[in-house]
């Protein structure tokens, strides 16, 4: 529940999200998403940090509570950044099908995703 996407959700909703997603552990230095690639999955960060790079330039660091890669699942366009694990990370991975199911069937999750995207557009 420390991930903003999951805040305020019932135990039943959290259980459903855990079933839709896959827990993934990655090592430091692993590329999570690569700029220009098609988007077929996204992540919610549970533990660890990652660097965000656009055209090789470091533009941000993301950590627990952040989501990675959801924009490409929504607009069906190539990844806009490369994201690399700074240290060992624990993530929840959603493929296109499970992400779409979450947006269609879980109003709280859908509302939060749209809020995250709106916030990024404002920044």
N, C-alpha and C positions, 0 to 999 in steps of 0.2 A: 504493500500500500504506500510505500515511499515514492513510487513512480507516479507523477501527476496524473497520468492516464488512468491510474487505478484508484486514486483517492476517492473516498466516499462510496465505493462500490460495496455491495453486500457480499457475504461469503459465497453465496451462490454465483454471483456475477464473476467474482475472482476465480472461482473454480472453473467456470466456463472459459475464461481467458486463458487459464493454465492449460486447459484441454486444447484450445485453438492454437496456442503457441508451443514452441519447442525450446526448452532450456538449452543454452549453448555456452560453452566455456571456450575462450580464445586466449592465446598467448600474446605477450607484448610483441608489437611489430606486425601482427597479422592485419591484413587489409580486410575491412568489414564490407565496404562498398567502394567501387572504383569509378571515378568520374568518366562519363560517356557510356558506361555499360547500361543495358536495359535494367529496369527495376522489377525484380521478381520476388522480393522479400524486404522486410524492414525489421528493425530491432527496437526494443525498449531496454535501456541499460539498467541493470540491477546493481552492479558493482564494477568499479574500475573507471578509467578515463580513456578518451580517444581524441586524437587531433583531427581537425577538419581542414582539408587542403583544397583550394580551388586553383587550378593551373599551376600546381606545385607550391603555392604560397599558403602558409599557415594562416587561417582566418578565425579559428575558434578552437576551444577545447570543450568537450561535452563529457558529462559524467552521470552518476546515478540520477534517475528521474528523467533523463533526456530520451528522446526517440531519434532514430536514425533511419533515413531512407524512405520515409512514408510518402514524401512528395511524389516520387517516381511511380508509386503504386496508384496515386490518385490521378495524376495527369498523363500517365502512360508515356512519359518522355524520358530520355536518358538521364542517368545520375548527374547531378550538378556539382558534386564534390567527391573527393576521395576521403575516406575516413579510416584511420589507422589506430589500432589499439596502442596506447601509451604504456600500459601495464596489463597484467592478466585481468580479464574481464568476465563477468557473468551477464548474459543477455537473455531476453526472451525474443525468439525469432518468429515472425509471422509471414507465411507465404501469401501470395496474391489472393488465393481462395479464402484462407482464414482471416485475412485482413478485411476483405470485402464482407465476409459473414459478420465480423465484429461490427463494422460500420452499419450494416443493414439491420442487425438484430439486437444491438446493444446501444440504445440511445445515449447513455452516459458516456460511453467510450467514443461514439461518433461526435458528440458535442465537444469533448476534450480534444480530439484530434483536430477538429476545425478551429478550436481556440488556439492550439499550438501553432497551426499554420498561419492564422491571422496575426499572432504575435510576431512570428518570424518576418512576415511581410511588412510589419510596422517598423521593425528594427533596421 
